[in-house]
Amino acid sequence: MKKNFYDLVIFGSGLSAKAMSLVARNTGQSFKIITDKNFGNNINDDTRSLALSVASKKMLQVLGAEIKTEAVKKMIVIEGGLGEEKIKSRLTFDRDLVDEDIAFIAEHSVIEKSLDKALKLKDSEFTRDEVIDIQKVNNHTKITFKNKKSFLCEAVIFTEVLNSELQKIYNVKYNFFEYGQTALSATLRHSKTHKGYAFQFFQKNGPLALLPMNNKRGNNYSSLVWTEKTDNISSLLSSKKSLEENLNNLCSDYLGEISISKGPSSFILKKLTGIKSISKSAIFVGDALRAMHPMAGQAWNQSLRDIAYIADSIAESQKLGLGLFQCPSISLFDKKRKIETEALINSIGFLNSIYDADTSIAKGLRRNIMKLADNYKPLKLFLLNEASGGALTRPNLLNGLKPGSNII
């Protein structure tokens, strides 16, 4: 490696930055990480759990990250069905349909610790707030810091929303849209076994998801993601006891007696779109590129899909002896991910809107959609394949292969 030169500089502190760093290491790239906090310490005990697709888990295993997960054997989507409300429509995805588990659930903190263990990095030398200038120098990017240190790199990869200064440098203009909803997350302990079943209940004010988690010391656990109108969240969070009472009234038929083991926490839901994947020798992935409703549990899976495409581009550049931005696959990544991302975000937004609406047209539409998907096997298979990593061509890592193993 040339002094003060890196193949990649990765901006970010979260899971996507760490996954991208694992790709850099596995493909022999020299890299530097610029974070908001110490990279390997102060693991955030996030109350959320994440749903990993089958392909995402394969990818992480290839990269050397072994994550303890709970397999989802059946996913049941229900309109109504909580408390005394009748079930109005139902859609079931069963592992028998594809002869493999549907997804895998893991706590955010467990994933982060597994990535750190595989990465074995010490604290980041620089933080994002210390960057004072980024400019193009010939075919490279020069990054300068407040302490006057600087270095060159071939490519900058952003994994989180750019701050105002970086937005100016890269001429990025984000389009934010607030759904008017807030998601509440918590870990639940309950008396009934979950059997590996995940539930998504569509209610008037937003979906409520129950995701199976690893049992501990003979206790049963599930992850709660409850989306509600933002105006209603403060009353739900008024006390832990009242929240537990609400959950027992709504979900006891499925989980038995419920208590809150960890949390709750909440976060406002926003949609973020509007930028290209590539600009000025920079690549934008994950939260730097998009934000979506958690309804489909796809946010980090989409980030990993971005990273898997980049991994193949890195492998292609090495085989062809070209710079990363000269490779045809980088242009393909930009175009393909734009189409895939917009289709997914708009589809999720559409579903959220028709379940939020209380008109007779919306009711008929959502029930017919559920009925069609539940009864038409090819559609159900397509939805499962898309959620598991992509219904069409996938990057190599998502097939459990090393980057560049096959031409995509």
N, C-alpha and C positions, 0 to 999 in steps of 0.2 A: 504494500500500500504506500502510495506517495504521502509524504508528510503534509498534514493539513488538507488532505483530500479524502473524500468518502464517496462511495458509489451512491449511497442513499442517506438522506437525513429524514428522520421520521418525527413528526410533531404529534404529541399526544401522551396521555397518562393512563388511558383506560385499556380495556381488553383488546381493542382493535390495534392499538399501537404495539402491544406486546405480541399479538399474532403476526403482525407485519414484520416485527423484529425477528421472530422465529423463522419466517420465510427468508429474510435477508441472510440469517446465519446458515440456514439449510442450503441456500443457493450460492454460498461462498462470497456474498457481498460484504464489503466493508460498510459499516453504518454507524450513525450517531443518532441518539434519541434526545429530543428537546421536549421537556415535560412541564407540567404545572406544579409538580410535587416530586418528592423523592420516589424514584421509580420502583425500587424493590422493597420499600418499607411502607409502614402505615396502611396495610391492607384495609380497604373500606369494607366494613361489615354491612354491606347493602342488604336490605330485607328482601329484595327481589330474587326470584329464581328465573333462569332463562331456559327456554326450550331450544335444544340443539337438534337440528335435523340430522337424519342418518348420515348424510354427506358431510355435514359440518363435523360430526364426531370422527368420521374417517380421516378428514383433513387434519384435525388436531392430533390424531394418533400418528400420522405420517410425520408431522412436525415434532413429535416427541413429547406431546402433552397428554398424559393419561389423566382423565377426569372421572371422578366417581359420580355416577348418574343413576337416575331411576328411569327405567324404560316405560314408555307409554304404550300399552298394549291395545288400548281402545280410546278413541276420541269421540265424545258424544256432544253434539251441538243441539241445544234445545231452546225453543222460544217459549218463555214462561217457565213453569216447573219449579219455581222456588216458593217455599212456604205453602200457602194455600192456593197459589195460582196454578191453574191447570196447564198441562203441556199442550201447546197449540200446534207445534210442528217439531220434527226431530230429524237429525241427520247423523248417521253413525259411520265412523271410519274404524275398521277393524284390521289388526295386523294380519289376519288370515287372508285378506284380500291381496296383499303384496308379499306375504311370507317373510316379513321382517317387522321389527318394532317400528312404530309410527314416528316416534321422536324420543328424545332423552331430556330429562329435567335435572338441572344442577343449580345449586346456589351460586349467585354472583361471586361471593367471596371464595368459594371452592374453586371455581374456574380461574379466578385471578391468581390464587396461590399455586395452582397447577401450572399456569403459564410462567409464573416467576421461577418455579422449580426447574422447568425445562430451559428457561432463558439464562438463569444464573448471572444476572447483571447486578452490578452495584448501583449506587445512586447515580442519577443523571448529573452530568457536569454542568449543564446549562438548563435554564428554564425559559419558557416562552416570553416572559416579561422582560428578559434581558436582551432580546433581539432588538436591535435598533435599525438594521438595514438588511434588505435582501435584494440583490441585483444580478442581472445576467452578465456574465463575463465570458465572451466567446460562446462556447457550447456548454458552459458550466454555470452553476449558481453560486454566488458568493454570499455567505451569511456573516454578518458582523454583529458583535455583542457590545454591551455597555463598557466592558473592561478592555475594549479595543482588540480583543482576540477575534480572529476570523478564520474561516476555512471554506474550501470549495467542495462542491458535490455535483454529481451528474444529475440527480433527481431529488426533489423534495416531495415527501408524501405526507399529506395532512389527514389525520384520522378523527379530528374533532372540529367543531365550529370555530372558524377563524375569529380572532379578536379584531377590534376596529382597525388597529394599525395594519395587521396582515390583510384585512379586507381591502384597504386602500392600496397596498402594494400590489395585490393580485387583481384589483378591480373586480372584486366579488360583491355581488348584491344578492343577499339571501331574500327569498320570499317566505315569510312566516305566516301561518294561518292557525289560529287557535280554535280548537274544536269546541270550546266551552265546556270541556270535561276535564276531570282530574282523576288520575289512577291512584288507588290506594293499594298498597302491597303489605303482606304480612305472612309469617309462617304460622300455620295452624297445627295444633296437636288435637287428635280426635280419637274417638273410641272404636269406630268401625274401620276395617281395613279398606284401603283404596283400590286394591286389586290391580293397580297399574292403570286405572281408568282416569282420563282427564275429562273435565266437563267445561263447557262454555255455555252459559245461560244468557240469552239475549233478553234484556229488560228494556223498559221504556227509556230510561235515562242512560243506558249503556250496558255493556256486557260484564258479567261476573264469571271469572275463570277459576277453577280449582284444579291444580296440577299436582300429580303424585310425586312425593319426595321419598328419599331413602328413610327407612325406618331406623330408629336409634333406640337402643336399650329396651327393645320390646314395645316402644311407643310408635304410633302411626302419625305421619306428618304429611301435610299438603301445603302447597303454596297458593296464596290468594292474590288475585289481581282483580280488583273491583273498580270498574269505571263508573263514575257518577257525574252528574252535573256539578260544575265547580261550586255553584251556590249552595249545594247540599253537603259538601265535604266537611265543613266545620262542625256541623251537627253530628255527622257520623263519627268524627274524631273527638267528640267532646269528652269522652272517657273510655278507657279500655273496657270497663265493665259493660257499658251500654253497647259498645261495638260487638262484644262477645254475645250479648243477648240478641242483637240483630242477626248475627251469623247463625246462632242456634235456631232462631225462628225460621230462617230462610233455608239453611243447608243441612239440618239434622237428619233428614231422610237419606242423605247421601253419605254423610261423614259421622253421624252419631253425635255424641256430646263433644262440643268444640271449645277449646281455649286457645288463646293467642300465645305462642311460644316466643316469637320475635317480631318486633315492630309494634304498631304499624308505622309506615311512612307514606308520603304522598308526593306526586309530581304532576304538574300541569301538562296536558297533552297538546302538542303542536305538530303541525305538518310543516316540513321545510323542503323546498324545492328551488329550482331556478338557476343552478350553476352547472357548468360542464365538468366532466370527470378530469379533463386535462386542460391546463392553461399555463403558459409561460414556464415550461419545464417543471411544472408541479402537477402532482396527481392527487385528486381528492377522493377519499373513500369513506365509507361508514358515515359517522355523524357529521363529518365535514361536507358530505354530499347530500344527505337526506335525513329526514326524521319522519316517522310514520306512526299511525295509531297502533297500540300494542295488541289489537284484536286478534291478529293472525300469528302473533309470536314470532315474527320474521325479522325484526330489526337487526339483531347481531348475525343471524344467518345471512342476511343480505350483505353485511359488512365482510363476512368471511368469503362470500362469493366474489366480491370486488377483489379481495386480496389474492384469491386463487387465480383469477385472471392475470393479475400483475405478476404472480409467480411464474406463470407460463411465458409471459413476455420477457421476464428476466432470463429464463432458460433459453428462449429463442435468440435473445441478443448475444448470449454467450456462444451459442452454436454458430451463428452467422457472423460473429465478430463485428456487430453493429452496436451503435449506441442505443440505449433503451428507447428513446423517442424516435428512432429511425425504423423500429420494427413494425411490420404490418399489424401485428396482434395488438399493439397499443391503440392504434386507430380503431380497430375492431372493438376493443374494450370500451372505448369512449362511446361509440355509437350503440353497441348492444346494451350496455348497462343503462344508458339513457332510456331506451325503449322499455326494457324490463322494469326499471324503477318506476317510471311514470305509469305503466300499466298496473303495477302492484299497488302503488299509493292511491291511484284513482279508484281501483276496484275496492280497496278497503274503505276509502271514503264514501263510496256509493253504498256499500253494505251498511256502514254505520248510519248513513242518512236515512235509509229505508227502514231500519230498525228503530230509529229515533222518531220517525214520523208516525202519527196516529190516525192517518186517513185510511179509508177503506181500500183505496188503490194500493197504498204502501203495504197494508196487511195482506192483501191478496198476492201482491208481487213477491213478498218475502216468503210466504208459505208455499207458493208455487216453485220458487227457486230451491227451497229446501227439499220439496218433494221430488223435483226433477233430479237433483244431485244425489238423493238417497236411492232412487230407483234406477238410475241410468249408470251402469257400471263403468263404461268408458269415461264418462265425465268424472266419476269418483276417482278412478285411477289416475286421470290427468291431474286432478287437484292434489292427490297424494304425492305423485311424482314431482310436481312443481314445488310443493312444500318441503319435500325431502332433499332438494338440491337443484332442481331444474328439470322440467319435463323434456327439454330438447338437449342439445349438446352441452356438456358440463366441462369446466376446467379439470385438469388432471387431478389436482389435490382433492376435489370433491368426489372423485371416483376411487380415492384411496391410493393414488399413484403419485410418484414424484413429479415435480414440475417438469414439463417438457417431454414426458414419456410418450405422449401421442400428440399429433398435430390436431388442434381444435379449429 
